[in-house]
Every structure is written in C-alpha cells, then in structure tokens.
Amino acid sequence: MFETCTEELLKQRKQIDQLQDQLTADEVERRSHQARELLLDAARKAPVTRSLVRVRRIGMILANGVAADGSASEADEVEGMIHVAMDTSDRDVEYRRELVRIEGT
C-alpha cells in the first residue's frame, strides 16, 4: 500500500507543490494532520485485507485524497472510500469500470 501510495504521490508531485504554494501555514498543518490520520487509518486496514489488488487500491485512494485540495469533509470521504475499497471485490470493480465505459462519466 505504501509503495502504491508513494508512486501515485510522485505522479502528482507538481500538483501537490502548486497546492502547497497556495496554502497558508495553518492550512498546511491541517492538511498534514489529515494526511497522517488517513495514512494511519489505511495502515490499520491494509493488513486485514486479503487481496493485494485491494491494498493497492487503498494506496491509490489515499494518494489521491492527500493530493486533492480538500476540506475535512473530503478527508471523511477518502476514509469512506478506503472502507468501500476493502469490501469491494475485484470483480465488482471490473463491472463498475465497464458500466462507466458504457455510460460515460
């Protein structure tokens, strides 16, 4: 999970740097705290997830959540998405991808 999260964060490095340049010191501290809390939550959940694909999915959700310019409510959404990722089978994800492909965004 950490490897996937790191890879995703590196892909989004430019966006993260731009976002940090726009934030005040208090906002940076708040976002850092939220990121730590999300990382700890994901680290607790990943070991009990049997599928490596699901663990990677959690890492991707975490990285995108950290990179987004979000509020506390978005952090709650990221936490919820991590929970859903743990319970969603790989087959369910494939079905949903196909639905998005057919229906559009």
N, C-alpha and C positions, 0 to 999 in steps of 0.2 A: 504494500500500500504506500509506504513512504517513497519507494523508488518511483512509482507511477505518479505520485503527487509531485515529486521533485521534477520529473520530466515535464509534466504539464505546466508547472510554475516557470520553468526555464523557457518554454514556448511562449509564455505570456509575459516575459520579463519586461519588454518595452512598455506594455500597457500598465503593468504594475508600477514601473518607475514614473510614468506620466501621472498616474493617480496619486502616488506619494508626494510628488512635487506640488500638487494642488491642495493637499490636506494640511490642516493646522497640526501643531504638536499634540493637542488634545485628541484630535481625530485619529492621528497615527497611533497613539497609545490605546484608544478604544478599539481600533481595528486589530491591533496586535493582540490585545486581550481576547477578543472574539476568536481570532485565528488560533490562539493557544487552546481555548476551550473546545473549539471544533476538532482540533488535532487530537486532544486528549480523548474526546468522545469517540472519534474514529478509531483511535488506537485501542480503546477498550472493546469496541465492537468487532474489529477485524479478526482477532484470534478465534472468535466463536463462529466465524463464517467459514463454512466448509469449502466453498468454491473460490479458487484463486481468481477467476474472472470477476466474481462479485467483489473481492477485495480490491482488485484493480479499479473497478467501477467506483468504489468508495473513494479511492485515491483521486480519481478524476473529478468527482463531485466536490471533494474537499478543495482541490486546487482551484477549480473554477469559482467556488464560493469565496475563497480567500482573494482571488484576483478581481472579483466583482466590486464595484463601488457601492456597497450596500449598507443598509441600516441593521439595527438589532433584529428587526423582523425578518430580514433576509437571512441573517445567521440562523434564526429559528427554522426558516425554510430549508436551508442547507442541512441542518440537523435532521429534519424530517425526511429529506431526500436520501440521506445516508441510511436512515431506518428502512425506508422503502427498498433501497438497493439491497439490503440484507435479505429481505423477504421475497424479492422478485427473482424468479428463475431465469436462466439464460434463454430458455425458450420463450418466455414472456417478453423479454427484451427484443428478441428477433421478431415476434409478432407485432410488437409496437412499432418497430422500425419499418416494417412492411406497411403498416397502416399509415404511417407518416408519409412514406414514399407514394402510396396510392392517393391519399387525401391531400397531400401537400402539407405545408406548415400550419 
